[in-house]
Amino acid sequence: MVNANDSPRLIDNQDSSSSPTPAHFWASTLALCFCTLTHAYLLISIFPYSGYLAIYLLPNVANEDNAGSFAGLLASSFMLGRAISSYSWGKWADIYGRTTILCASLALSSLFSILFGMSQTFCGALVFRGFLGVSNGIIATTKTLMTELAENNKELETRGMALVVGMRGWGFLVCPAIGGSLAEVVKQYPTASWVVRFEPFLSRFPFLLPNIVGAVFCITSLVMVKLFVNETLPEERLRPPRTEIVRDCLMWCRPMLCIPRSSQQEENELIKETYLIPNYSSNRLNDDDEEKNSNESHSQHTQQHKENNGNANHPETMSTIWSRPDTRQHLILYWVYSFVIISVDEAFPLFCISKQAGLSLSEAAIGKILSISGLIFIICQYICYTQLVDWLGIYASITVSVMFTIPSIFLIPACLLFPSSNMEPLSLALLSYLSILMAIYRIFANVFFSSIAIATNRTVPASLRAATNGLGSLGASIAKGVGPAMCGVFVAFNFSSGVVPPHMGATIVFGGLSLLALLVAVPASTRLEPQATATLQKVDS
């Protein structure tokens, strides 16, 4: 039994009497969905051609047998860059506005996407790919905007978040195909008229086209955000970047530049302006009333800041977010589950291609399994998520999603019991079994990620939402960077070391990952039980 003090402190920052216009909400949701698709494209469109890019940039070093390690470096550099900057993007979104930071991230991503495609050295490709990750603050801001655009309408928030997070499924289905078909077009389509016309340029930059598409996605997303998505950060908290960002950067960089502070009073004044009573509204009070209203506003905002955050003399930091027990529990579960999911995504193809402990399938057969499971996911994920949340609520859906994920992972090695399971062509029974199993796994993983995003947003006030999502992206980036490497070593040991019998290797691998998922299910069903949902504690944003 969970005490009321242990249950999450859900914070409602919107006026419950207000409700967004449906047409505008769905237009905004469409724009944010395209932003998520853009993020997915930037992340995974490189997968089909990363090995060939390494061979092209390192002709005397990389070949078809060892290109995988160099391709892994390209993928890891993106995640490393995103881990470095995720929290900063979120923090800036809490100061300069969600849409401003989202547009800045999209603009920078379009630039570095082009530069990455034009790289002529492997070191240059690593650097620009890393900067592409550094410039990526898309996920943290879209999750924040999705919660705030719903304006406390839980039904709209649930459906909107399901669509936004679910776009990753579309990305995994569509983006690799686009990236692979547009890489090295001179080699793939030598007789095409448009290839012949631009043959010298395309031969010099054989991997530029898929990255041009990435830049187009970024610009399109930017335009859609500008047209359809309103700023959700309250005006009294908003600092206009055009006039304030240079001053803020100088203040933040003072310690690194060894510039002495002129006085403690100056620093306190900047803190007050940034976090307590910034008001850049164009509407001005007359001179007689301005001083009185300013004093009242200062008193109200100071008291409000103390109530919301506990300390009005210091700006919010990463440690402030981490000191919130409910938020910390949500973030830890999100990171551990992200590690599990990325590890399964790494282990499954290795299991499929393994001749000793797996299915000995070709790339085409693996692609067929993943394509069918992707189609099932696209068709079913939205309906499954919305119905599950309608029936059970956010927190119960988190627990149920993990409980369904566990058997779907554990039962993967059972396909070895199928007749002729290690022979091609792939039998209909084996194809159906693995496709359905992987679809279930992805659908309930999407349920978890959508629900935990909503739940985490509700544990912090609006002034901390974007920074919290940035901190979440930081941990998830580290998990997604470390997970494949650790899982690869774990799989290699169990499949080919000789210490573990081959017929037991797959069971140990997927059983271990299922056990790790169980470590998420236990606290999800106890520590996150939402006894506070009946009475939301309101904090004025």
LORO-248107 format. One line per field, with one value per residue (C-alpha): residue number from 1; x, y, z. Coordinates in steps of 0.5 Angstrom, whole numbers. Each point is the difference from the previous one (the first is absolute). Example, Ala and Ser with C-alpha at 12.3 -4.5 7.8 and 13.67 -1.06 7.14 Angstrom:
# residues 2
marlo 1,2
px 25,2
py -9,7
pz 16,-2
This chain:
# residues 541
marlo 1,2,3,4,5,6,7,8,9,10,11,12,13,14,15,16,17,18,19,20,21,22,23,24,25,26,27,28,29,30,31,32,33,34,35,36,37,38,39,40,41,42,43,44,45,46,47,48,49,50,51,52,53,54,55,56,57,58,59,60,61,62,63,64,65,66,67,68,69,70,71,72,73,74,75,76,77,78,79,80,81,82,83,84,85,86,87,88,89,90,91,92,93,94,95,96,97,98,99,100,101,102,103,104,105,106,107,108,109,110,111,112,113,114,115,116,117,118,119,120,121,122,123,124,125,126,127,128,129,130,131,132,133,134,135,136,137,138,139,140,141,142,143,144,145,146,147,148,149,150,151,152,153,154,155,156,157,158,159,160,161,162,163,164,165,166,167,168,169,170,171,172,173,174,175,176,177,178,179,180,181,182,183,184,185,186,187,188,189,190,191,192,193,194,195,196,197,198,199,200,201,202,203,204,205,206,207,208,209,210,211,212,213,214,215,216,217,218,219,220,221,222,223,224,225,226,227,228,229,230,231,232,233,234,235,236,237,238,239,240,241,242,243,244,245,246,247,248,249,250,251,252,253,254,255,256,257,258,259,260,261,262,263,264,265,266,267,268,269,270,271,272,273,274,275,276,277,278,279,280,281,282,283,284,285,286,287,288,289,290,291,292,293,294,295,296,297,298,299,300,301,302,303,304,305,306,307,308,309,310,311,312,313,314,315,316,317,318,319,320,321,322,323,324,325,326,327,328,329,330,331,332,333,334,335,336,337,338,339,340,341,342,343,344,345,346,347,348,349,350,351,352,353,354,355,356,357,358,359,360,361,362,363,364,365,366,367,368,369,370,371,372,373,374,375,376,377,378,379,380,381,382,383,384,385,386,387,388,389,390,391,392,393,394,395,396,397,398,399,400,401,402,403,404,405,406,407,408,409,410,411,412,413,414,415,416,417,418,419,420,421,422,423,424,425,426,427,428,429,430,431,432,433,434,435,436,437,438,439,440,441,442,443,444,445,446,447,448,449,450,451,452,453,454,455,456,457,458,459,460,461,462,463,464,465,466,467,468,469,470,471,472,473,474,475,476,477,478,479,480,481,482,483,484,485,486,487,488,489,490,491,492,493,494,495,496,497,498,499,500,501,502,503,504,505,506,507,508,509,510,511,512,513,514,515,516,517,518,519,520,521,522,523,524,525,526,527,528,529,530,531,532,533,534,535,536,537,538,539,540,541
px 0,3,-1,-3,7,4,-5,2,-2,-3,0,-5,2,-6,-6,-5,-6,4,0,4,-4,0,2,6,2,0,4,5,0,2,5,3,-1,4,6,0,1,5,4,-1,3,6,1,-1,0,8,-1,0,6,4,5,0,2,5,3,0,3,6,1,7,-3,-7,-3,-7,3,2,-4,-5,4,1,-7,-1,4,-4,-7,4,2,-7,-2,6,-2,-7,2,4,-5,-7,0,2,-5,-5,2,0,-7,-2,3,-1,-6,-1,-2,6,5,-3,0,8,1,-3,4,6,-1,-2,7,4,-4,3,7,0,-2,5,6,6,4,-2,2,-4,-6,0,1,-6,-4,1,-2,-6,-2,2,-4,-6,-5,-6,-3,1,-4,-5,-2,-1,-4,-5,-1,-1,-4,-6,-1,-2,-4,2,-3,3,7,-1,-2,5,6,-2,1,6,4,-3,3,7,-4,-1,7,3,-4,1,6,5,-3,1,7,2,-3,3,7,5,-5,6,1,-7,-4,6,-5,-5,0,0,6,4,-2,3,5,7,-3,-4,7,4,-6,-3,-3,-3,-7,-3,3,-3,-7,2,1,-7,-3,3,-2,-7,-1,2,-5,-5,1,0,-6,-4,3,-1,5,-2,5,-4,2,2,5,3,6,1,6,2,1,2,4,7,-1,-2,6,5,-3,0,7,3,3,3,3,3,-4,-1,-7,-1,-5,-4,-6,1,0,-7,-3,1,-3,-6,-1,1,-4,-4,-3,2,-6,1,-7,-1,-6,3,-3,-1,5,-4,-2,6,4,-5,-2,7,1,-6,2,7,-3,-5,5,6,-5,-3,7,2,-6,1,7,2,6,-1,7,3,-2,-2,5,1,1,-7,-3,3,-2,-7,-1,-6,3,7,-4,-3,6,4,-6,1,7,0,-5,3,6,-4,-3,6,3,-5,0,8,-1,-6,4,6,-4,-3,6,4,1,2,-5,-5,-4,5,-4,2,-1,-6,-3,1,-3,-6,-1,1,-4,-6,0,1,-6,-4,3,-2,-7,-1,4,-5,-6,3,3,-6,-4,4,1,-7,-2,6,3,7,4,-4,2,7,0,-4,4,7,-4,-2,7,3,-3,1,8,0,-4,5,5,-6,0,6,-6,-3,2,5,1,7,-1,-3,-4,-4,-6,-6,-1,7,-2,-6,2,6,-4,-5,4,5,-7,-2,6,1,-8,1,7,-4,-5,5,4,-6,-3,6,1,-7,1,7,-2,-6,5,4,-3,0,6,4,-3,4,7,-3,-1,7,2,-4,3,7,-1,-3,6,5,-4,-1,7,3,-6,2,7,-1,-6,5,5,-5,-3,7,2,-6,0,7,4,-1,-1,-7,-4,-2,-7,0,3,-6,-4,5,0,-7,-2,5,-3,-7,3,2,-7,-2,4,-4,-7,1,1,-5,-6,2,4,-4,-7,-3,-4,0,-4,-6,2,5,4,0,6,-1,5
py 0,7,6,6,4,-5,0,5,7,2,7,4,6,2,3,-6,4,1,-4,1,0,-7,3,4,-6,-5,4,1,-7,-1,5,-4,-7,3,2,-7,-3,5,-2,-7,1,4,-6,-6,1,-1,-7,-3,4,1,-6,2,7,-2,-4,6,4,-5,-4,-3,-1,-2,-6,-4,-4,5,6,-2,3,7,0,-1,6,5,-3,1,7,3,-3,3,7,-1,-2,6,5,-3,3,7,0,-1,5,5,-2,2,7,2,-4,-7,2,5,-6,-5,4,2,-8,-1,5,-2,-7,2,3,-6,-5,3,1,-7,-3,4,-2,-3,-3,-5,5,6,-5,-2,8,2,-6,2,7,-3,-3,6,4,-5,3,-3,-5,3,7,-4,-4,6,4,-6,0,7,1,-5,5,-5,-4,-7,-3,5,-1,-8,0,5,-3,-7,3,4,-5,-5,3,-3,-7,4,2,-7,-2,5,4,-6,-1,7,1,-7,2,7,-2,-1,1,0,-7,-2,4,1,1,4,7,4,-4,1,7,2,-6,4,3,-6,-4,5,0,-7,0,7,-1,-4,6,5,-4,1,7,1,-4,5,6,-2,-2,7,3,-4,2,7,0,-5,0,5,2,-4,4,5,7,2,-5,1,3,3,-3,5,5,-4,-6,3,3,-7,-3,5,-1,-8,0,4,-5,-4,7,2,6,3,2,7,-1,-5,5,-1,-7,0,5,-4,-7,4,3,-7,-4,4,6,1,4,2,1,6,3,5,3,7,3,1,-7,-3,0,-3,-6,-1,-1,-4,-5,-1,-2,-5,-3,0,-4,-4,-2,-2,-5,-3,-1,1,5,7,2,-5,-2,-7,-5,-8,-1,3,-4,-6,2,-1,-8,-1,3,-4,-6,1,2,-6,-5,4,-1,-8,-1,3,-4,-6,2,2,-7,-4,4,-2,-7,-2,1,-3,-6,-1,0,-5,-7,-3,3,3,0,1,5,4,8,-1,-5,5,6,-4,-1,7,3,-4,1,7,0,-3,5,6,-3,-2,5,6,-4,-5,6,5,-6,-3,7,1,-6,0,7,2,-4,-6,0,1,-7,-3,2,-3,-6,-2,2,-5,-6,2,1,-7,-4,2,-6,-4,0,-5,-5,1,-5,2,7,1,-1,4,2,2,-4,4,-3,3,6,1,-2,5,6,0,-1,6,4,-1,2,6,2,-1,4,6,-1,1,6,4,-1,1,6,3,-3,4,6,0,0,6,8,3,3,-6,-4,1,-1,-6,-3,2,-4,-6,1,0,-6,-4,2,-3,-6,-1,2,-5,-6,-2,-1,-4,-4,-2,-2,-4,-3,-2,-4,-4,-1,-2,0,-8,1,0,-5,3,-3,4,6,4,-2,3,6,2,-3,5,6,-3,0,7,2,-3,5,5,-3,-1,8,2,-4,2,7,3,-1,6,1,8,0,1,7,3,5,7,4,6,0
pz 0,-2,5,-3,1,-4,-6,-6,2,-7,-1,-5,-3,-4,1,0,-3,-6,-6,-7,-6,-3,-7,2,5,-5,-5,6,1,-8,1,6,-4,-6,5,3,-7,-1,6,-2,-7,3,4,-4,-7,0,2,-7,-2,6,-2,-7,2,4,-5,-5,5,2,-6,3,6,0,-4,0,6,5,-2,5,6,-4,-1,7,2,-5,4,6,-1,-1,6,4,-3,2,7,1,-2,2,7,-3,-5,5,4,-5,-2,7,-1,-7,-2,-3,-7,0,2,-4,-7,2,1,-7,-3,2,-1,-7,-1,3,-4,-6,3,2,-7,-3,4,-4,6,6,5,-3,0,7,2,-4,2,7,-1,-3,7,4,-4,1,5,-3,4,7,-3,-4,6,4,-5,-1,8,0,-7,3,6,5,-5,2,-6,-5,4,-1,-7,-2,4,-3,-7,1,3,-4,-6,1,-2,-7,0,1,-6,-5,2,-1,-7,-2,3,-4,-7,0,2,-6,-5,-6,2,1,-6,-5,-6,4,-4,6,3,-7,0,7,0,1,6,3,-1,4,6,-1,7,-1,-2,6,4,-4,1,7,0,-4,5,6,-4,-2,8,2,-5,3,7,-2,-3,4,7,5,6,6,5,4,-2,7,0,-8,-1,-7,-3,-5,6,6,-3,-1,7,3,-3,2,7,0,-3,5,4,-6,-2,7,-1,8,1,1,6,4,-1,-8,0,4,-4,-6,3,2,-7,-3,5,4,-3,-7,-4,-7,-2,-5,5,4,7,1,4,6,1,-3,7,4,-5,-1,8,0,-6,3,7,-4,-4,5,5,-6,-2,7,1,-7,1,7,-1,-4,1,-5,-7,-1,-2,-1,7,1,-4,2,7,-1,2,-5,-6,2,0,-7,-3,3,-3,-7,0,2,-5,-6,2,-1,-6,-4,3,-3,-7,0,2,-4,-7,3,2,-7,-4,5,-3,7,5,-5,-6,-5,-4,-6,0,-4,4,6,-3,-2,7,2,-5,2,7,-2,-4,6,5,-5,0,7,4,1,1,5,4,0,2,6,3,-1,4,5,1,-2,6,-1,-7,2,4,-5,-6,4,2,-8,-2,5,-4,-7,2,3,-5,-6,1,0,-8,0,2,-7,-6,-4,4,-3,-7,-5,-4,7,1,1,7,2,-3,3,7,0,-4,5,6,-2,-1,7,3,-4,1,8,0,-4,6,5,-3,-1,7,3,-4,3,7,0,-2,5,6,-2,0,-7,1,1,-6,-6,5,3,-7,-2,6,-2,-7,3,4,-6,-5,5,0,-7,-1,5,-1,-7,2,6,-3,-6,5,4,-6,-3,7,0,-7,-2,6,1,7,-1,-4,-6,1,6,-2,-3,6,5,-4,-1,7,3,-4,3,7,-1,-3,7,4,-4,1,8,2,-6,4,7,0,-6,3,-1,6,-1,-6,3,3,-5,4,-4,-1,-5,-6
